[in-house]
Amino acid sequence: MFFSDWFGLLRVVIVGTLAYVALVLLLRVSGKRTLSKTNAFDFIVTVALGSTLATVLLSKDVALAEGITAFALLVGLQYIITWLSVRSHRVENWVKAEPSLLFFEGRFLDEALQRERVTQAEVRAAVRSQGLSEMEGAAAVILETDGSITVLQNQDGQKFTSLKGVARESDRETKMEKLVVEGNQILNLPGFTGGNARIVECETAQQFSSWCDGETTQDGEAMACRHQNRVYVKTPKSLNQTGDFALDYDCLTLEEANDRIEKWNTEQPV
């Protein structure tokens, strides 16, 4: 029970060393991507390699050559799948899951929480792990493809461009309010969470055109400008794309932006 024979111990030492060296060489040749943990598929391959190594070490029925062949097969399949996934969206969608938005701008997304089987308590725990004492300190909480939870902290002027490709529940019950202009500010610009959107005065159409193409001011990138008594607003394109929350912006007049918001609140997006 505690000891069989010296040959068994010697076999573990020799076979284990050779199997370990072979696995290291295979991983070195295949690259760092083989043991990454970006999604569930990567996790399965990592566990399978560990299980195969244990079997080669402890099972007398598995020869070293068979174990090395199993290593090569797993590493080779991993290499092929990852090579295809970066070149084909169809393969990528088949292999990888989408990250999911669980909490955004002070609101739990209940549909996503139920679909991903995550509780509000678990989201709060993830926020606390980032040293935040209030949920308002978290701009967004995302369930990543590897099962980990990422917390994005609130920052002034953030645009959430890192949320491109993150699955977001389609919530038609949430109504967008029409934009309110007061003095030189827009008080409730959608997608602008850093405070009120300051309106930049443009003296010429060329200045407005430059601003609209992404020019910045001393206080950072402007979100709205005024030219010839008309207010132009960078309005999130996500207002007209169900489930797409990549905040690319369109430059629209205030009237056009409010028309977009009104259409968003109806059944058919613009």
BAMAR-394759 format. One line per 3 residues: number of its first residue (from 1); their letters; for each residue x, y, z of C-alpha. Coordinates in Angstrom, 3 decimals, padded with zeros to 6 digits. Layout:
BEGIN
NUM) A) X Y Z | ...
//
This chain:
BEGIN
1) MFF) 000.000 000.000 000.000 | 002.780 002.427 000.940 | 005.555 000.938 -001.178
4) SDW) 005.518 -001.361 -004.192 | 009.059 -001.630 -005.520 | 012.065 000.471 -006.417
7) FGL) 011.416 000.005 -010.113 | 008.120 001.912 -009.822 | 009.842 004.847 -008.149
10) LRV) 012.619 004.840 -010.725 | 010.046 004.778 -013.546 | 008.257 007.841 -012.112
13) VIV) 011.524 009.766 -011.875 | 012.747 008.921 -015.383 | 009.415 009.048 -017.221
16) GTL) 008.320 012.129 -015.287 | 011.496 014.019 -016.140 | 011.334 013.117 -019.823
19) AYV) 007.606 013.883 -020.051 | 008.128 017.215 -018.317 | 010.948 018.181 -020.674
22) ALV) 008.873 017.154 -023.707 | 005.898 019.206 -022.524 | 008.066 022.285 -021.896
25) LLL) 009.588 021.986 -025.376 | 006.167 021.641 -026.996 | 004.853 024.677 -025.108
28) RVS) 007.941 026.661 -026.013 | 007.508 025.852 -029.704 | 003.755 026.548 -029.753
31) GKR) 004.102 029.927 -028.004 | 002.620 031.700 -024.980 | -000.921 031.566 -026.365
34) TLS) -001.189 027.819 -025.648 | -001.464 028.250 -021.878 | -003.354 031.540 -021.844
37) KTN) -006.684 031.667 -020.034 | -008.730 033.986 -022.186 | -011.730 031.666 -022.514
40) AFD) -013.189 028.306 -021.471 | -011.549 026.477 -024.376 | -008.092 027.522 -023.152
43) FIV) -008.967 026.325 -019.656 | -009.991 022.899 -020.959 | -006.719 022.484 -022.850
46) TVA) -004.680 023.478 -019.784 | -006.538 020.981 -017.580 | -006.191 018.251 -020.214
49) LGS) -002.420 018.767 -020.411 | -002.117 018.504 -016.645 | -004.278 015.386 -016.542
52) TLA) -002.254 013.768 -019.327 | 001.018 014.495 -017.519 | -000.331 012.920 -014.325
55) TVL) -001.464 009.838 -016.224 | 001.939 009.399 -017.878 | 003.663 009.726 -014.494
58) LSK) 001.511 007.302 -012.511 | 000.021 004.818 -014.961 | 002.255 001.918 -015.989
61) DVA) -000.172 001.172 -018.819 | 000.689 004.424 -020.628 | 004.059 004.492 -022.364
64) LAE) 006.140 007.646 -022.519 | 005.809 007.796 -026.305 | 002.016 007.652 -026.012
67) GIT) 002.035 010.464 -023.460 | 004.232 012.686 -025.619 | 001.940 011.976 -028.585
70) AFA) -001.034 013.062 -026.463 | 000.800 016.273 -025.519 | 001.583 016.984 -029.161
73) LLV) -002.018 016.315 -030.172 | -003.489 018.700 -027.569 | -000.945 021.439 -028.251
76) GLQ) -001.378 021.009 -032.009 | -005.163 021.227 -031.823 | -004.902 024.293 -029.598
79) YII) -002.557 025.925 -032.104 | -004.846 025.152 -035.037 | -007.991 026.426 -033.307
82) TWL) -006.363 029.657 -032.124 | -004.803 030.195 -035.567 | -008.204 029.816 -037.191
85) SVR) -010.024 031.928 -034.602 | -007.925 035.031 -035.345 | -008.658 034.630 -039.054
88) SHR) -012.297 033.568 -039.030 | -015.105 035.180 -037.020 | -017.176 032.027 -037.464
91) VEN) -014.535 029.884 -035.765 | -014.003 032.551 -033.099 | -017.726 032.669 -032.293
94) WVK) -017.860 028.864 -032.172 | -014.912 028.551 -029.785 | -015.255 031.624 -027.606
97) AEP) -018.083 032.986 -025.520 | -018.932 036.682 -025.440 | -018.143 038.790 -022.377
100) SLL) -021.340 040.039 -020.754 | -022.182 043.355 -019.116 | -023.655 042.716 -015.643
103) FFE) -023.795 046.219 -014.148 | -023.709 049.555 -015.924 | -024.000 053.161 -014.782
106) GRF) -025.555 052.394 -011.405 | -027.955 049.667 -012.588 | -027.846 045.881 -012.344
109) LDE) -028.716 044.242 -015.678 | -031.062 041.545 -014.421 | -031.470 039.743 -017.746
112) ALQ) -027.711 039.281 -018.061 | -027.361 038.243 -014.404 | -029.984 035.522 -014.837
115) RER) -028.536 034.315 -018.136 | -024.995 034.070 -016.756 | -026.164 032.706 -013.361
118) VTQ) -024.437 035.470 -011.402 | -025.976 037.031 -008.298 | -025.958 040.686 -007.321
121) AEV) -024.012 039.689 -004.193 | -021.221 038.282 -006.388 | -021.090 041.500 -008.401
124) RAA) -020.877 043.531 -005.190 | -018.075 041.266 -003.968 | -016.149 041.931 -007.193
127) VRS) -016.612 045.678 -006.711 | -015.382 045.435 -003.101 | -012.333 043.478 -004.250
130) QGL) -011.322 046.570 -006.232 | -011.344 048.641 -003.056 | -014.591 050.462 -003.870
133) SEM) -016.920 051.181 -000.961 | -019.902 052.182 -003.124 | -021.467 050.704 -006.244
136) EGA) -021.528 054.212 -007.702 | -017.741 053.995 -007.905 | -018.094 051.254 -010.544
139) AAV) -018.992 052.418 -014.043 | -019.359 048.863 -015.401 | -018.940 045.250 -014.305
142) ILE) -018.213 042.641 -016.984 | -018.188 038.846 -016.871 | -015.215 037.927 -019.065
145) TDG) -014.986 034.877 -021.321 | -012.737 033.049 -018.826 | -015.303 033.472 -016.031
148) SIT) -013.484 036.273 -014.230 | -015.247 039.542 -013.366 | -013.796 042.895 -014.423
151) VLQ) -014.759 046.154 -012.710 | -014.311 049.468 -014.564 | -014.085 052.387 -012.190
154) NQD) -015.883 055.661 -012.789 | -013.701 058.289 -014.412 | -014.501 061.714 -015.790
157) GQK) -015.111 061.785 -019.530 | -014.837 058.049 -020.101 | -016.301 056.702 -023.353
160) FTS) -016.305 052.939 -022.673 | -014.536 052.064 -025.927 | -013.228 048.899 -024.219
163) LKG) -016.830 047.615 -024.086 | -016.888 046.989 -027.820 | -017.905 043.372 -028.329
166) VAR) -019.390 043.022 -024.846 | -022.877 041.505 -024.898 | -025.461 043.861 -023.427
169) ESD) -029.075 043.070 -022.761 | -031.619 044.804 -024.944 | -033.557 046.895 -022.447
172) RET) -036.443 048.660 -024.135 | -037.968 049.484 -020.755 | -035.249 052.076 -020.192
175) KME) -036.305 055.361 -021.762 | -033.767 057.868 -023.003 | -034.603 061.426 -022.011
178) KLV) -034.406 064.200 -024.562 | -031.300 066.348 -024.267 | -031.586 069.364 -021.984
181) VEG) -029.452 072.437 -022.720 | -028.879 074.915 -019.939 | -026.516 077.822 -020.476
184) NQI) -023.363 076.398 -022.035 | -023.937 072.761 -021.026 | -025.967 069.722 -022.001
187) LNL) -027.146 068.172 -018.754 | -028.001 064.619 -019.789 | -025.976 063.529 -022.835
190) PGF) -026.390 059.716 -023.265 | -023.184 057.781 -022.780 | -021.447 060.750 -021.157
193) TGG) -021.033 059.837 -017.493 | -018.322 062.258 -016.438 | -020.734 065.113 -015.723
196) NAR) -022.390 067.752 -017.809 | -021.269 068.050 -021.436 | -019.676 071.439 -022.053
199) IVE) -020.629 073.195 -025.283 | -017.695 074.608 -027.273 | -018.260 077.831 -029.188
202) CET) -017.182 077.591 -032.853 | -016.645 080.835 -034.744 | -016.505 079.248 -038.181
205) AQQ) -017.830 076.170 -039.929 | -014.217 075.010 -040.361 | -013.715 075.019 -036.603
208) FSS) -016.805 072.900 -036.157 | -015.699 070.505 -038.870 | -012.332 070.059 -037.144
211) WCD) -014.013 069.478 -033.806 | -016.403 066.979 -035.309 | -013.452 065.025 -036.715
214) GET) -012.105 064.490 -033.214 | -010.083 067.593 -032.361 | -009.609 068.226 -028.654
217) TQD) -009.795 071.353 -026.523 | -007.742 072.398 -023.528 | -010.238 070.595 -021.301
220) GEA) -010.235 067.417 -023.384 | -012.453 066.245 -026.232 | -015.647 068.274 -026.517
223) MAC) -019.014 066.542 -026.646 | -021.063 069.434 -028.029 | -020.479 072.717 -029.856
226) RHQ) -022.460 075.768 -030.897 | -022.187 077.374 -034.334 | -024.554 080.023 -035.693
229) NRV) -027.044 079.514 -032.847 | -027.238 075.778 -033.476 | -026.002 073.175 -030.996
232) YVK) -024.263 070.102 -032.420 | -023.948 067.003 -030.249 | -021.862 063.848 -030.374
235) TPK) -024.593 061.260 -029.891 | -023.752 057.568 -029.277 | -024.455 055.373 -032.288
238) SLN) -025.430 052.636 -029.851 | -028.791 054.371 -029.607 | -029.720 052.784 -032.912
241) QTG) -028.087 049.360 -032.565 | -029.716 046.857 -030.252 | -027.109 045.076 -028.166
244) DFA) -024.132 047.017 -029.556 | -022.588 049.230 -026.922 | -019.427 050.399 -028.683
247) LDY) -019.703 054.116 -028.127 | -018.873 055.474 -031.556 | -020.313 058.954 -031.909
250) DCL) -022.182 060.807 -034.633 | -022.197 064.614 -034.849 | -025.851 065.666 -034.977
253) TLE) -027.731 068.864 -034.356 | -029.606 069.015 -031.087 | -032.887 068.500 -032.937
256) EAN) -031.555 065.456 -034.813 | -030.120 063.990 -031.627 | -033.480 064.309 -029.887
259) DRI) -035.189 062.719 -032.895 | -032.811 059.767 -032.573 | -033.598 059.442 -028.878
262) EKW) -037.336 059.613 -029.558 | -037.046 056.877 -032.189 | -034.921 054.781 -029.818
265) NTE) -037.780 054.875 -027.329 | -040.154 053.410 -029.909 | -040.228 049.802 -031.060
268) QPV) -038.040 050.330 -034.117 | -034.546 051.843 -033.694 | -033.359 054.413 -036.212
//
